[in-house]
């Protein structure tokens, strides 16, 4: 429900603050709109995934990305 829900926005901001204090990266999934991406980026989320950014692909379609993640 982001960015339209005030409560959801406050929850995300709290999670990001807790993660930062623990030195943990936050990755948001299910990003479908530019408004969601903008909100999460402003909130300090550094990892984003979802249909807005890329469609799911077979594992063999992304060998370089998988190799660099290991």
Secondary structure, DSSP 8 states (H G I E B T S, - for coil): -TTT-HHHHHHHHHHHHHHHHTT---EE----SHHHHHHHHHHT--EE-STTT-----GGGGHHHHHHH-
